[in-house]
């Protein structure tokens, strides 16, 4: 190992969205930046194990479903592919993403050290391969962007090929006909929806009394209805007792006394921050029981020159949020404070079938805070483009103040919801009086488009005022 340490202004640990955002912003601000990445290639779990491969799988399933629905002359034009074939298409997307992301570091002269980062003291990390140190880096500031991994309870044997988590399900080399998903958060709901669209028999076990309870109640009800309508069996308020796994399937035992049999189980209940191995005690930090770090409004830990962003700090645990948190930190390190809006008004995107996306307040929250609001709806089944495209399931819902007409929340359920929500986001972010529902009522939209839903919802809402 080299005896002298390389000197940097900022060392970023992790090259996922949060790490990349911090490194690029700081480098463009004139800081000398280095990145440490334990995987052989940049991109983090988002690129290699999470967002990119799962969404590529979803798209492959969606295309397969479209072919199945639109067969010419009633003849079969597409056989039923196995699961390994469906996931194989993600490899080329991952490769292109890795090459693109690596080019960012190369162009901005940010070296990437491959290995495990371990703190030596408050301003020094070692980069190690196993126990062997490869390099020593000193810096004025550090950004911990190490992401998270699926939480694995000790009662489950994840070495068994039929007991899966959100990482190993993407490496499955066989095709089940049925699956039990335990945990009905975003990951559990997304995979249950995807696998049901492949024709698998699906059980979705929820530890709470409703799906995704932080969403607007109308969206929750719509999702639950469409899950059940698609054939997914939902079980709420359940708790795991144990799992019996054999060569031909798994039996999930619930504390309520129920038993659920399937070919495999996907355990999708919670994630753990990747902080073990960092030797945080060397800088006086200790993560919580889920491996997460507490930060202030500037994403600083209790050690002011050590920042943390992304999944390692907990919710919202979105790739989009992590990237902007990283950009905020990079700006903060360069003395830029105008970037605070980067971490506000963050949309939620949930890639179930149909999609869900929302931004701002829910009806429940506005009612609790006694805000006088009104609702504007646009049902997709009434939109000409939705009828043409055959995507009539869903709606756009806008919440706005009865007096000022300011837009308070946007909730979308249906095809392309994660895209549609951004039109409303752009108007919500404007200062008053440019952030009102009147904008959509008085704006001409191309016809036919899905964007027209905003005009329909605006007129619907304004008609409710008196």
Protein Blocks (a to p, Z undefined) as FASTA:
>chain_A
ZZbdcddfbdcedjbfklmmmmmmmmmnopacddddfbfbehijmlmmmmmmmmmmmmmm
mmmmmmmmmcghhiafbdcddfklmmmmmmmmmmmmmmmmmmmmmmnopacdedddddfb
lmbccddehjbcfbdcddfbdcddebpaddddfkbcfkbmkbccfklmmmccbdcfbdcd
ehjafklmmmmmmmmmnopacddddfbfbehklbcfklmmmmmmmmmmnopacdehiacf
bdcddfkbccdddfkopacddfbdcddedjaddfehnlmmlnopacdfkopacddfkopa
fblklccehjlnopehiaklmmmmmmmmmmmmnopaklmmmmgoiacddfbddddddedj
dfklmmmnopacddddddfklpmklmmnopagccddddddfklopafbdcdedehklmmm
mmmmmmmmpccfklcfklmmmpccddddfklmmmmmmmmmmmmpZZ
